[in-house]
Amino acid sequence: MVAGDLAPKTIVIFGITGTQGSSVARSFVSQSGWTMHGVTRKPSSPAAVQWEMPGIEIAYGDLDDAESLCKALRGANIVFGVTDFWQHLKDPKALIDAVAATLPDLERFIISTLSSARDASEGAIDFNLHFDSKAEMLKHLKKRYPELWAKTSLLTLGCYAGNWKLYKDGAGRPGKIDDGVYKIYLPRDGDTPLPFVEPNADTDPFVKALLNLLSGTNLVEAGSPISWAEWCNIWGRVNDVKCTFERQDLFEEHSYCGVDGKNVVYPWDLSFKVKYTTMEEYIQSQDWDSVLCPEGGIVEAP
């Protein structure tokens, strides 16, 4: 199956108002031959209403309401599924149960996921519940619904490039320690390469890539396999300042980022080109004024 098939298709996109869902929707809305069902818990919100246009149906869907999920999935040929652990803290298995009810009409189920931090670390990391809940969802899918599993492709997300925006002193946000000198503090080493990703721009091309690959593919959505030390060098060069990395030992250090490295495929390993954003491109595209000239001035080391 390819994304450009001529036969009319219906794609159901969960989380259409979120980062990943909206990226997928922006592309499919401009493609002829596709009908889109955008699923959200708040269909009357401004973020959802903006998607009300010909060819798009905004549907209510909540993990606590199985009937709403089944209604939103009616007629689905392709389903893009994503759950947000931080927003609603609900059991993502409900999504799997609902998608399973769409068989046999369903052609492909693409689910955004993370691998188990607990399994990858052999039990050493037992506090990454947002990773492990998604991994448990996949175990539920594989064990209970083998027919659906046979039609499933996985999109494993790397480290969000935009995490620095979440908090004033957020993870990966350079802090000013002197004029023209900045530093990032994190509880991890700075030399391990990580798969950074810009999901706002790149989720769509990765979903389309999965539609051109065999089901069962686990594709890592990433644009740059670089370490934090390399990230600091790029950021400093782009902004004409000095930026370094320092390991922070306030709590247990770990280097797990949601990709266990087993049975996964990276975009640069494919036989065809997939558009992705490198971290240099991402850093160049951002407005860093709030970081370069912070309101609080120079920060003290943690």
N, C-alpha and C positions, 0 to 999 in steps of 0.2 A: 504494500500500500504506500502511496506517495501523497504528499500534501496537495498536489496539484491535480488529482483525479478529477475528471470532467463530471462524473455523476454527482448530483446534489448531495451534500452532507450536512448533518447537524452536529455541531460541537457544543458541548456543555462545559462551561468554564466556572469552576468554583473559585470564590474569592475574587470576583471581577473588580471589586473596588480596592483590592490590595496590590502590592508591588508586583508579584508574579502574575496574577490573573489579569491585571490590566495590561501588562506587557504582551501577553498572548492575544488578548482581545484587540489591541490596537492594530495588529497585523491581519487577523482574520476578518475584521470588519471591512477591510478594503479588498478582500478577495471575493471574486464572483463565485457563485455556486455553493456558498456556505450560509447556513442559518446558525445563529448563535443564541444560546441560552446562557445568560450570565446569572450566577447564583450568589446571593448575598443574604445575610441575616437582616439587613435593613434596606429593603428595596425602595423606601421613600427618602433615603438620605441623599443629599446633594451629590455625593460621589457615585451613587447608583443611578440617579435620575439623568445624569449627563450621558449615560449610555442608551437612553431611550431614543431609538432611531429605527428606520426600516431595516428589517433583517435581524434585529436583536430583540429578544424577549428577556426582561429582567424578572427573575423568579426568586421567591422567598425560599430559603433553605437553611435549616438549623440542625445541628447534630443531635439535639434533644428531641427533634420532631421527625421521626422516620417517614411519616406520610409526606411531609414537605419535600424531603429529599427525593422520594420516589416520583412525585409530581414534576419536580424540576428536571428529572432525568428521562422523562418520557420522550421517545423518538431519538435518543442519543446514538450517534454512530461513533463519535470520539468523545472521550471525557478527559478533561484536565482537572486533576484533583490536588488540592493543597489544604492543609489544616494549619491553624495558627494557635499553637499551644499557649502563647502568652495572652491572647485576647480572651479566650473563653474557657481554657482549662478543661475541655471536655474530651471524652473518649473518642479518638479518631476512628475506631473500628466501625462506628455507625456509618461512616462514609463508605467503607468497603462493603458492608451489608447492603446498602442501597444500590451501589453500582452493580453488585452481583445480580440484582433483580432485573437488570436491563438485558441480560443474555436472553436469546442469542443475537439480537440486533446489533449489539456492540461490536465494533471492529477493533478498537484500541482504547486502552485505559492507560493514560500517562499520569503518574503520580509523583509529586514533588516530595522528596524524602531526605532523611539523614540516616546514616548507619549508627549502630549501637555503640555508644561510648563505653558502656559496661563490657560488652563482648570484646571490642577491639583492645581494651586495656586489661583484659582478663580479670575484671572485677575491681581494678584499682580506682577507676573513676565511676562512682556510683551516684553522682549528684547532677549529671546532665540529663535531667528528666525530659527536656524538650527534644533532645536527640533520641533518647531511648523510647519515648512514646511513639515516635514515627517508625522506629525499627520494629516495635511490637506490633504495630498496625500491619506491617509487611508480613510478619510471621503469621498473623491471623489470616491474612489474605491467602498465603501460600498453602497453609494447612487446611483451611475450611473450604476454599473455593478454587480448586485446581484448574477448572475450566476458565475462570476469570484470570487466574495467574498466567495462563498460557497466552492471554491477550494483553498482558501488562508490560509496560516499559517504565523504567525508573529514571527520574531526573534527580540526581544527588547534588544538592547545592553546596558550593564552596563557602568561603568566608565573605560575608557581605562587605563590599567596599565602603558602603555608607554608614557603617556602625558608628563612625566618629561623630555623626550628627545627632545621635540619640540622647547624649547627655553632655553637659558642659565639660565634664572631666571624663568623658566616655572612653571605652576601649578603642585604642588606635588613634586617639586625638592628640596630636603633638602639643606639648605644653611649653610655654616660653620660659626659659630659665635665665636668659640674659639677652641683651640687644643682639639680634641676628642669630641667636642660638636657641634651639628647641630640642626637646627630648620626649620620647614615648616610653612609658613604663607599663609593662605587662607581666603577669605571673607565668612566664614561659621563656624558653630560649629564643634568641633572635636570629638563629641561623637555619632553622628548619623551614624548607620551602612549604608554602601553603597555597591552596588553590583559591585565589581571590576572584570575586565575581561581582559584576554590576547587574543585578537582576532586573532593574527597571528597563534597561535597554536590551538585555541579552536573553531573557527567558523565552521570548518568542522564537528566535532562530534555533534555539536548542530543542524546543518542542517540535518544530518542523523537521529538524534533523532526525528526531526519534521516529517520526512518521515515515521516514525514508529508510529506517533501519528495521531489522527483524525485531519482533516482540521479544522481550526478555533482556534487551540491552539495558545496561545501567550506565547512563551517560553522566559524567560529572560536568556541571555547569561551572565553568571557570574560564578566566581570561589570562591569568598570569600566575605561574607557579614560582612565587618568589618568597623570600624570607622577610621578616620584619626589618632586619638590618638593611636589606636591599630596598624595601619600601621607603625607609627613612632617607636613603641616598637619593632616590628618585624625587621624593617630596622636597628635599633640600635644594636639589638642582633646579627643579621647576620654579621654586619660589625664591631662588638666589639667597638662601640662608643655610646654616649648618643644622642638621638634624641627626641625632643619634638614638640608639635604642639601649635601654637598660632593663635587665630582668628585675622584677619586683617580687619580693618574697613575703608578701603580706598573708598569703594563704597558699595552699597546695599548688605547686606548679605542674602544668601539664601542657602537652603540645597537640592535643587532639582537636580536630576541626570538623569532624563529621564525615570524613571520607576514610574508610578503613583500607583502601588500596587493593582490595580483593575483588576480582571479577568486575572491575569498572573500566570504562573507556573514557579517554580525554578527547576533546575536540581536535587537537593537533595529531591524534593517532588515526583519524578517520580518512577514508579514501576520497572524500569530498570536503570542500571548504565550508566551515561554519563561521558565521560572523560572531565575533566576540570582542569585548572591550579590554584592552590591556590596562594595567594599573597606571602606566605612564599616561595613556590617553584619558583615563578617568581623572587622575590628579590634575592634568592640564585643563580639564573641563569644569572644575569646581571653583567656587568662590571661597577663598581661604581667609578673607579679611578678618573674620571673627576669631580665627586661630592665630594669625600673624599679629593682630593688635587686640588681644583679649581685654575685656573690660576690667578684669581683676589685676591686670598687669602680670608681672613675673610670678610664677608659681614655685612653691617649695617642693622638693622631692618627697614622695610618699614615705 
